[in-house]
Amino acid sequence: MRIHLATDHAGLEFSTQLQTHLSAAGHEVIDHGPLEYDAVDDYPSFCIRAAQAVTADQRAGVTALGIVFGGSGNGEQIAANKVEGIRAALVWSIATAELAREHNDANVIAIGARQHTFDEVTSFIDTFIATPFSGDERHVRRIGQIADFERDGSLLPDPRA
């Protein structure tokens, strides 16, 4: 599987270590930056480029996922979710990693590098990669509603109207 990584200064060490971990597991890893430590770097461009690469790969039929890091993971998740077709989930446990894939068919996860040890991070990521989307009708329906809104702004009728 191809894995796209991006981070900011807070996650740079994890990102570097993770490349070795993922490559050893047989994944193709593409690093979208940064390439060196800069305490005042800006994560949006790195994370958006990684998310764009995930959607480009998926449209081309390449199996790909993305992982974005920051101090908390929040801003990185927000940036990735600005890319059409991305469903980025903030992951902080094994359960949230599983549910991101099973229920939301998340194709990117965001992790707070300042919130976890490297061993915790690798367990979240390994779980995310190994967990398939359930394909349950209710989840497919909900993901479709999100995609519809993203595409043309449509929503289901308001039941209060």
C-alpha positions, 0 to 999 in steps of 0.5 A: 500500500502507498502511504502519504505522510505529512507533518509539521515540526512537532511531528517530524521525528515521528514521521521520520521514524514512521517511514522506517516502520512502514517501509519495513512492513512493505508499504511504499512511503511518500513524505510530503514534508517538511524535510528538516526541522523548522520551529515555525513551519506551517503545516497546511501545505504539507498536509494538503499536498499529502491529502491531494496525493491520496485522492489522486492515487485512489482515483488512479486505482492505487491503494493509498492512505494518508497520515498527518501529524502535528502537536495535537493533530487538529489543524492537520486534520482540518487542512486535510479535510479541505481536499475534496474526497478526503475523509480525515479522522483525528485518531487518539486510540486503537478504537478511534483508528478502527472506527475511522476505517470501519464506519467512516472509510477514512482515507487519512488520519491525523495524530497528535505527536505531542500526545502519544509515544511512538509505540502508541502511534505505530499501534494506531497506524497499523490498526488503521491500515489493517482495518477494512471499511465495513461496507454497511449500508448505513455507513455507505449512505452517510459517506454518500451524504457527505460527498453530496454536500462536498460536491454540490452543497445538497443536504437531506430535507430539514425535518423541522421544515 
